[in-house]
Amino acid sequence: MTPVLHETPLGKSYETFSDFIASAEESEADQGIIRLWRHFDNLSRIPRNTGKEVEARDYAVKFARERKNRGFEYEIDGAGNLLIIIPASEGLENKAGIVLQGHLDMVCAGKPDPSVYGVKPKVDDSGEWVYADNTTLGADNGIGISAMLSVADEEHKHGPIALIFTVREEAIDDGASHMDFKNELQGFEYLLNLDSEDGGKATISSASTQDAFIDLPVYFEEIGERTIWKLQVSNLQGGHSGEDIGENRMNALKILGGFFENLSDSKSEFSMNIVHIGGGSVHNAIPSEAELYFTAVGEDGNSLTEEEIRVWTDSIRNGINISRYNLDDKKRINIMLEESAAGSELVMDNKSSERVINLISRLAHGAYNLSEKSEIMLSVNLATVRTERDEVKIVSMIRGNEKWLTEAMIEEINKISREHGGSFSKSNFYPGWQADPEAEINSIAGKAWRQVTGTELELGSSHCSLECGQIIRKYPQLQAISLGAVIEGGHTIEERVNIRSVGILFEFVKKFVGAVPS
């Protein structure tokens, strides 16, 4: 058995993440794993929101430049992706080349804003997990990137190695889909993507993706003396729209819509008009919070009192069917109603307000079309809602294991949009990656995994959108597989990575590089 990162004593605490690394240095931990954690610490300090990866890419470029004397070469393509070529060890120049790949960007959520301040990793009290305090961690995909850089410095015999660092992965693989390196990677046959999150489960296929956009025109009228109320749904789990969509986690936007779906019995008593509605952060995260600013006026033309509003919201809250939702969300959901201090001279008219709420209620969200193996074949994430001037903008992300399923859902969303007077558009279709259970790369990975863990590597499909599909379109000679450390809570402030699994991943990548046949 090869060594993994030292086991941190139960209850051991570290004042800083640097102290954690120093503790590893004092132990008998593998130097490569220590390098990995140093890279991760350094990358964590760099804000690298989607579309803002230049500084993180510069970190990797500097890494390559400093190893020019070892023959490292690099190229940046028109999309901003980075390719580093590492020459083969002497005598192994004709060995099949290996591509290691990860993405530079991360989902930035929480406070202080990681897109501004970066991330401060911490080790939890159990000594088993690394997390960030109230922000996303960026283990997706910072751990994969760090493993690539660390393996590049290993002193072992290997064939040609290419490192590909993509940009804007969290925007439907945008960097990978526009990849245009001059280097055609001749002689490279295997692609190991390091962006999975299930530890000992390797991914050999993934879903296709497409975004749907609705711009709903709304019309405003003067607000007059009406009181503005703020209704906020918060503290939900959220999560990754591919990894977690099948867990029936609550969507804060759907909860808001659900409140007003049950308004029919009360419409004769008062009217509700929207001032502003918004929620969600990015297209591939389940919305964990949303808020609505609105007015409520009784039949006499006067604004309802706080007591009257609370009676109404409580009755709606009690009427929501939450039996199908995730138990953790039921326990943690926070619904806050308060009079708003925000001022506004305008409010949506009755028809616009009704169309907005009906549209949000009608739009699909969740997992659909389970296969015989209970695998998700189709899902929709009602991702973001924004009020911008005279429009309400809505984004949904669709994932499908079959193209026709994705196309059918896109058309359904288009139909609902038209029925409500909305303007519909869609992103490019990003094809999935089809499994080949007999591919040689599967046996190579299985052998490397057995050498590290003594167990069999599980092969399966992912409902996430991995960049393998885009990359093998560009380089069809590549066989692909994806593996990663154990990461939980991706795309949320509860994101964390298992320390031991990081060590295992690093050892696996080393063995994989060495196991590729001549």
Secondary structure, 3 states (H helix, E strand, C coil): CCCCCCCCCCCCCCCCHHHHHHHHHHCCCCHHHHHHHHHHHHHHCCCCECCCCHHHHHHHHHHHHCCHHHCCEEEECCCCCEEEEECCCCCCCCCCEEEEEEECCECCCECCCHHHHCCCEEECCCCCEEEECCECCCHHHHHHHHHHHHHHCCCCCCCCEEEEEECCCCCCCHHHHCCCCCCCCCCEEEEEECCCCECCEEEEEECEEEEEEEEEECCEEECCCCCCEEEEEECCCCCECCCCHHHCCCCHHHHHHHHHHCCHHHCCCEEEEEEEEEECCCCCECCCCEEEEEEEEECCCCECCHHHHHHHHHHHHHHCCCCCCCHHHHHHCEEEEEECCCCCCEEECHHHHHHHHHHHHHCCCEEEEECCCCCEEEEEEEEEEEEECCEEEEEEEEEECCHHHHHHHHHHHHHHHHHCCCEEEECCCECCECCCCCCHHHHHHHHHHHHHHCCCCEEEEECCCCCHHHHHHHCCCCEEEECCCEEECCCCCCCEEEHHHHHHHHHHHHHHHHHCCC
